[in-house]
């Protein structure tokens, strides 16, 4: 015979603290020691060369830009970006 629950008591479940989502590398703030216009120009140049290497096939513009952005930011953080 199944047990009947006691309606006067409720079982409270304890919740574990929520884990923070791992932040991707692209979410890191861009370096603030370079002019934003210069940074954008470096990213545009890198994205152009990425598109050139794949023959300017359409549909990859955002991917090129995001990859170029990550590349330029990494170079800026290392201090190896050219002017």
Secondary structure, 3 states (H helix, E strand, C coil): CCCCCCCCCCCCCCCCCCCCCCCCHHHCCCCCCCCHHHHHHHHHHHHHHHHHHCCCCCCCHHHHHHHHHHHHHHHHHHCCCCC
